[in-house]
């Protein structure tokens, strides 16, 4: 994970948990294909994991495909590059975005929105 993305994600997680009062279990980080680059990373005061301990400062990270059909109060979409084509990318982004019940945050540092 690039340092600026890691720093931005750390600030966002801190704001959500400390200032806005979300529990870590209410936050999920979703990616298109590369969740392994986030696994077991320390981001600020949080650890990113596929199977987080919900009583600690661990945040769930999974692929959009694996989270399909589930939802979370807060969804953070990161590393959302398209594996093959724009149509597939748009479909994945829609599925990921529709998982959020309260907050949707999309981090795309590689290109402008």
C-alpha positions as CSV (number, residue, x, y, z in Angstrom):
1,X,0.0,0.0,0.0
2,X,1.4,3.4,-0.9
3,X,2.2,5.7,2.0
4,X,-0.1,8.5,1.0
5,X,-3.0,6.0,0.7
6,X,-2.1,4.4,4.0
7,X,-1.9,7.9,5.7
8,X,-5.2,9.0,4.2
9,X,-6.9,5.8,5.2
10,X,-5.5,6.1,8.7
11,X,-6.9,9.6,9.1
12,X,-10.3,8.5,7.8
13,X,-10.5,5.5,10.1
14,X,-9.5,7.7,13.1
15,X,-12.2,10.3,12.2
16,X,-14.8,7.6,11.8
17,X,-14.0,5.8,15.1
18,X,-12.9,8.6,17.4
19,X,-14.8,11.6,16.2
20,X,-17.9,10.1,14.6
21,X,-18.3,7.2,17.1
22,X,-18.5,4.3,14.6
23,X,-17.4,0.9,16.0
24,X,-14.7,-0.8,14.1
25,X,-17.1,-3.7,13.4
26,X,-19.3,-1.2,11.5
27,X,-16.5,-0.4,9.0
28,X,-15.4,-2.5,6.0
29,X,-12.7,-1.8,3.5
30,X,-13.5,-3.3,0.0
31,X,-11.2,-3.7,-2.9
32,X,-11.7,-5.1,-6.4
33,X,-8.9,-7.7,-6.5
34,X,-6.0,-6.8,-4.3
35,X,-7.0,-7.2,-0.7
36,X,-3.7,-9.1,0.0
37,X,-1.8,-5.8,-0.2
38,X,-3.9,-4.5,2.7
39,X,-3.9,-7.6,4.9
40,X,-2.2,-7.3,8.3
41,X,-1.2,-3.7,7.6
42,X,-1.1,-1.3,10.5
43,X,-3.0,1.9,9.4
44,X,-2.8,4.5,12.1
45,X,-4.0,2.8,15.2
46,X,-5.9,0.1,13.3
47,X,-4.9,-3.3,11.8
48,X,-6.5,-4.3,8.6
49,X,-7.5,-8.0,8.5
50,X,-9.7,-10.5,6.6
51,X,-11.0,-12.0,9.9
52,X,-10.8,-9.1,12.4
53,X,-11.1,-9.5,16.1
54,X,-14.2,-7.4,16.6
55,X,-13.3,-6.4,20.2
56,X,-10.0,-4.8,19.1
57,X,-8.9,-2.1,16.7
58,X,-9.1,-4.4,13.7
59,X,-11.0,-3.4,10.5
60,X,-12.4,-6.0,8.1
61,X,-10.9,-5.9,4.6
62,X,-12.4,-8.0,1.8
63,X,-12.9,-8.0,-2.0
64,X,-16.2,-6.7,-3.4
65,X,-17.0,-10.1,-4.7
66,X,-16.7,-11.8,-1.3
67,X,-18.8,-9.0,0.3
68,X,-21.6,-9.2,-2.2
69,X,-25.0,-9.6,-0.5
70,X,-23.7,-8.1,2.7
71,X,-23.8,-4.6,4.0
72,X,-22.0,-2.4,6.5
73,X,-22.7,1.0,8.1
74,X,-19.4,2.3,6.6
75,X,-17.8,1.1,3.3
76,X,-14.5,2.4,2.2
77,X,-13.6,1.4,-1.4
78,X,-9.9,1.4,-2.2
79,X,-7.7,-0.1,-4.9
80,X,-10.6,-0.1,-7.3
81,X,-8.7,-0.5,-10.5
82,X,-10.4,-2.5,-13.2
83,X,-9.0,-5.9,-13.9
84,X,-10.1,-6.0,-17.5
85,X,-12.7,-3.5,-18.7
86,X,-14.7,-0.4,-17.8
87,X,-18.1,-2.2,-17.7
88,X,-16.8,-4.7,-15.2
89,X,-15.2,-1.9,-13.2
90,X,-18.5,0.0,-13.1
91,X,-20.4,-3.1,-12.1
92,X,-17.9,-3.8,-9.3
93,X,-18.1,-0.2,-8.1
94,X,-21.9,-0.3,-8.0
95,X,-21.9,-3.5,-6.0
96,X,-19.3,-2.1,-3.6
97,X,-21.1,1.3,-3.2
98,X,-24.4,-0.4,-2.6
99,X,-23.0,-2.2,0.4
100,X,-22.9,1.1,2.4
101,X,-25.8,1.8,4.7
102,X,-24.5,5.1,6.2
103,X,-21.2,6.3,4.8
104,X,-19.5,5.5,1.5
105,X,-15.9,6.6,1.0
106,X,-14.0,6.1,-2.2
107,X,-10.3,6.5,-2.3
108,X,-8.8,6.7,-5.8
109,X,-5.4,8.4,-5.5
110,X,-4.2,7.1,-8.9
111,X,-6.6,9.4,-11.0
112,X,-9.1,12.2,-10.5
113,X,-12.8,11.5,-10.0
